[in-house]
């Protein structure tokens, strides 16, 4: 087994659960369980591929047996000739039909199972957004959220993140009061979960990305002077370009993390020039958890095989080889509240060669997922085009959508729908979008058979076509 690579900055000593003992720190409760899981991940990332596959198959067998309790999956498994009581073979797995996002939407409660094992904890509900549908209602156990946190700490460990530094995040802040407008941010004494539960951390600050311009973000960033910056790829790129254009320096920044959408090469280059750092990217979804992290030594991504089974398949349903691009098919391994077996997340990805860093986790060279441009306000300011899932949540007839800004005050909403919305429905959706975008744009609707990917293979959720 190869030796683990050295970290730039080792994680700090864990918080101790025993008075009078600091190091080695005896951990307690959930903290101890999380640290134990992290220790297992330190070993599993270097397992021989056959052993990694065997362990993943063991977990898949348990998930499959649980999913078979649901009539939805019982029928699919029977039709595919799969007996969940027997050992799972690759030939059996490949007979299981791909699960589309539209099927998940239509099945809804039929995919959910509330009688999960007691140790999996309580079930929480959240909603996804995205251009390929109106959003999904996702049921997740406490155990699934536990693993989300474990893998977040793994990512920090991979990249030697100095937890004692100040963290600044520019993202949605769901604690923001509904009546507030303009710039909204909050400061905290630590980084919050999962990091502050395990280790001493520095302070943090969160700026809500909604209803604030890039210029306001840049001034906030300069005043906060963080060591670590987290944000959406398109917003980070625009922010970096603004800092370059107006000679705004933030020398304290030592790392930048992109999340939530595809990070373009242009955005990477702008961040490198503005802040002198290479952006660290990851690939995750609300419904499927952490899927792939950027390698500490290379720009490609390592699949998080202990969290999910990922297949990248061509048009004929065959596994892609290195250099080939195919559909991303995901099976989260630990969420028994809403099993998603061979779920098509709607993204494309290119398979990569085995990595020279020593980790045996499969490689994704690049992800071609959803992307967006920045919204240009009539005064010329740039904003992140947030309109959320709620704007479309009441319209299950909508299969796919794209917003296109065609002029300074006009936005065209392009819809693939089972039927055209009524005039009343269009009026309600128009009002929701205007409220979310923060300006009375002139919003029109058009209907089409399909919304094509861009030339680069990405779904463009929001396009600026001015």
N, C-alpha and C positions, 0 to 999 in steps of 0.2 A: 504494500500500500504506500503510495507516495506521501512524503511528508507534507503537511499543510503549509501553504505559503505564509511567509511572515507578514504581519499586518503593519501598516504605516503607524497606527496608534492602537494599542491593545484596548479592549473594552475595560472599563474601570472595575475595581473590586465590587462584587455584588453587595447589595444591602444585607446586613446581618439581621437574623431573627433572634439572636441571643445576645443579651446584654453582656458587655465586657469582652466580647469576641468580635474582632474586625476582619481578621484574615488568617486562614481561609474562612470565608463568611458562611456560617450555617444558615441555610435558607429555610423558609417555612411556607406552608400553604401553597397557593397557586404559584407563587414565585419559585418554589422548589420544583414543582412539576414542569414549569416552563424552562428552567435551567437544565433539568434532566433531558427534556426534549431537544434543546439546543445541543447538548453534548452528543446525543445520538445523531443529529444532523451533521456534526463535525466529522463523524465517521462515515456516514452513508454517502456523502458527496464523492468519496473516493472508492466506492465499491466497484467491483468488476461489473460490466454491463449486464451480464447474465444474472448475477446475484441481485442487482438492483431491480431487474425485471421480475425475478421470482418473488421478491418481497412486495413489490407493487401488486402482483397478481394475487397474493394472499389477501391484501386489503380489498382488492376489487371483488374477490369471491364473497367476502362478508357484506360488502355494499350491495352486490347483486342479490344475495339471499334476502337482505332487508327490503330492497326495492320490489322484490317479487310479492311482497305482501299487498302492494297496491294493484288493483285491477288493471290500471293503465299499463304497468310493466308486465304483469302476469300474462296479459294477452300478447304483448310484443315478444316476450321471451318464448312463449309457446309457439307463436308463428315462426320464430327463428330456429326452432328446434333446440332450444337451450334449456337444460335442466339446472336450475340454480342450486340444487342439492349436490350436484356432481362437481368435481374439480374443473376449474375454468381453463380451457385451452385457447390458444390464439385463434384457431380455426373457428371456435365457437363465438369468440368475441367479435370477429369480423362479420358474422352473420347478423349481428344486432343492428337494426336500422339506425341511421343517423337521425338525431332528434333536432328538428329545426326550431328556431326562435318562435315562429308562428305557431307551431304545435304546443310549445310551452305556454304561450299566451292563451291558446284555445283550451288547453287542458286545465290550466289554473289550479283549482283546489284538488283536482284528481291526481296531481303530482306530489301533494303534500301529505305527510304522515306525522301526526302529532304524538303518537305512542312510541317515541324514541326511547332507547335505553336510558335509565335514570341518570347515569353518569354523564350523559351528553348535555345535560342542563336544560335551561329554559330556551324556548324558541322565540326569536325576534323577527320582525318583518321590516324589510326595506324595499325600495324601488330603484330600478336602474333607469338610466336615460340612454339615448343613442339614436342614431339616424335610421337604423334598420327596422325599427318598430316603435311602438308608442311607449315602450318601457315595460319591464317585467316586475311583478310583485314577487320578491324573493323571501323565502322562509329559511332561516339559518339557526342552527343550534348554538348554544354557548361554546360547545367544543369546536365547532367550525370557526367561530370568532377567535377562540384561543389559538388555533393554528394560524390564523391570519396574523396575529400578534407575534407568534414565534418566528414566522418567516420574515416579518418586518425587522426583527432583531438580527436574524441571520444576514439580511442584506447589509445592515449597518456594520456587522462584524466583517463581512467580506471586504468592505471598502475602508476599514479602519477609521470609521467615523468617530471623531473626538466628541464624546457626549458632554464634556464640560463646557463646550462652546455654546454660543447663543444661536438658537434656531429661529428662522423666520419663514413662515409659510404663507403663500398667496394662493388661496383656494376658497371654496365655499365654506362659510362659517354658519352652520345651521342654528347656532345660538343667537344669531342676530335678531333683534326685535323687528317684528313685521313692519312697524311704522317708521323705522329709521330709513334715512336716505343719505346719499353721498358716501363719503369715506367712512368706513367702519372697521375698527380693529380692536384687538384685545391683547393684553400682555399677561404672561403667566410666570410663576416662579420656577417652573420646570417644564420638561417636554411633554408631560402627560403620559398616558398609557401608550404602548407597553413599556417604554424605556424607564420612566420614573419609578415604576413599580419594581424594577430589577436593580437599577443603578442610580447613583447620584448623577444629576444632570445639571446643565446650565439653564438659563431662562429661555423663554420662547415668546414669540409674538405672532399673531395670526391676523392677516388682512383679508377681509372678505372681498373676493374678486369682482363681485357684482357692483355695478353702478359707480365704479371708480375708473378714471382714465389711466393710461399708461404713464402719463406725466406725474399723476398723483402717486402711483405705485413707486416710481423712481425716487421721488422726494421722500416718501415713507421709508424706502429701503436705505437711502443715505442717512436718514436720521436714526434708524434702528441699528445700523452698522452690525449686521449679524455675521457669524462665522459660517453658517450653513443656510442655504436657500432652497426651498421646495416650491414647485409650481407646475402649472400645465405647460406643455411644450410650446404651444403657439404664443402664450403670454410671456414665457421666459425669453423667447426670441425677440418679440417686440420690445420687451423691457431692455434687453441688452442693446438693441439697435438704438433705442432712445438715449441710453446712457452714453453710447459712443457719439451720437449726433450732438449732444449737449454737454459733452465733456464732464459727465457725472462719474466720479470715482467712488468705489466702495472697496477699498483695499482690504477690509477685514474678511471678505468672502474667501473661504478656502474650499468649499464644495458646493455643487449645485445638483439637485435631484429633480428629474422630470418625471411626471406621472400623469395618468389619466388619458393620454392620447399619443399618437405617433409624434416622435420628435424628428423634425426634418434636419437634413444636413446643414441647411442655411441657419437654422436656429442654433445648432451646435457650434458652428463657426462664429456666430455673433457672440455667444456666451464666452467662448474661448478668448475672443479679442477684447471683450469688455471687462472680463473679470479674471482672465488668466488661468482658468480651470477647465477641465474636460467635464461635460455634463454626464451624470450617471443616470441611466434610463432603466425603467422596469416595465413589465407587462402584467397587468392584473385586471380583473373584472369583479364587479360586485357579486355576481351570481356564481363565479367559479373560483374566486380567491386569487392568491399570488400564483402566477403561471411561469414567469421567467424573470431572472435578474441579470443585469449586465455583469459580465465577467470582470473581476478586479484587474485583469491584465490585458483584456482585449475589448473591442467595442461590441462584440456580439453578445447574445444572451444565453444563459444556461437555463434549461427547463427545470422547474422545481418538481422533480419526479416524486418526491415524498408527499407532495400536496395534491397533485393531479396527474392523471394520465393524459398526455397530449399526443394526438395523431395529426400529422399534416398529410392530407390526402389529395391526389390529383383528381381530374374530372371523372375518371373511371373508378374512383374509390380506392386506388392503390396508394401505398405509402410512398411519399416522395423521397427521392435520393438527394444528397448534398447538391446544392445549386438549383434545385427545382422549387417552384412556388406552388403551394396548394392551400386548401381550406384548413382552418384550425378547428379541430374537433377535440373537445375537452370533456373529461369525466372527473369532477372533484371527488376526492377519496373519502372525505370525512363528514360531509353534511347529510345526515340521515333524515333531516326534516323535509328536504326537497331533493331527492336524488336526481341528478342529471346525467344520464348514461349516454355517452357519445353525442354530446351537445355541440351543435355548430354555432360558434359565437359570432359568425359573420365577418371574420377577419381572414386575410391571407397572410402567409408567412413563407419565408425561404429557409429551407433546411441548410444547416451549416456542417462543416467538417468537424471531426472530433477535435477538442481543444487541447492545446499544449500546456495548459496551466496545471494539469494533473487531475482536475475534476473529471469524473466520468459521466456527469449529467449531460443529457443530449443538448445539442447546440441549435439555436435559432439564429440565423445570420441577420435577419431583419424581419420586422412585423409590418405588414401593410394594412393597418386598421383604419379607424376613423380619424379624420383630421378636420381642421377648420381654419378659416382666415380670421382676422380681427374685424370687428365692427367699426366702421368709420362714422362718427357722429357728424351732423351737419356743420358744426364749427371746426371740423378737421381733427378733433381728438379721437384717439383710438381706445376702444374698450373691448374687453373679453365678451364675446357674444353669448352670454348665458341666458337661456330661456327654460332650462330644466325639463324634467319629465312631466311635471304637473300640467303644463300647457296642453299636452297631447293625451293625458291619461284618460280623459272622459270620452275618447273617440276610438274604440276598438276596431272600427272599420278601416282606420289608417294602418297600412302595412309598412310604409317607408316614407320618410320625408326628407326634404332638404330646403334650407333657407338660403336665398341668394339676394344679396344687396345689389340692386341694379342702378341705384343713384343715391345721392346724399340723403334723400328722405323716403326712398321706396325699397320695399323688400317683397320679393316674390316667394311664396310658399309653394313648393312643388310636392305634390302628393301622389303616391301610389296607394289607391284605396279600393275597397270592395264596392263602394258606391261613392258618388259625389256627396259632400256635406250639404245639408240644407242651408239656406240663407241665414237662418237663425244660428245654426252650428258654426258657420263661418264667422258670424259676428262675435260669438262668444270666444272662439279661438283667437280671433283678431285682438279682442280686448285683453286676453291673457298674455299674448305675445308683446303687445305694447307695454303692458305693465312690467313684464319681466325685462324687456330691453331698455326701459327707462326713457323712452322718447315716443311721441305720437307719429311713428313711421306710417306711410301709406302702404298698407299690406294688401296684396292681391293673392289669389289662389289659382293654381293651374294643376291639371290632372294629367298623368302620363302612365304608360304601361310599365315603365321601369326607370329607375334612376341609376345611371351608369357610374361605374367607378372612374376615377381620373386616369390619365395616361399612365401614372405610376402605380395604379392598382388600388388606390385608397378610396374609401367612402368619404366624400366631402360633406360634412354635416352642415357647415355654414360656409358659403362662398361670397367673397367680395368681388363683384364683376363690374365695378365702376371703371 
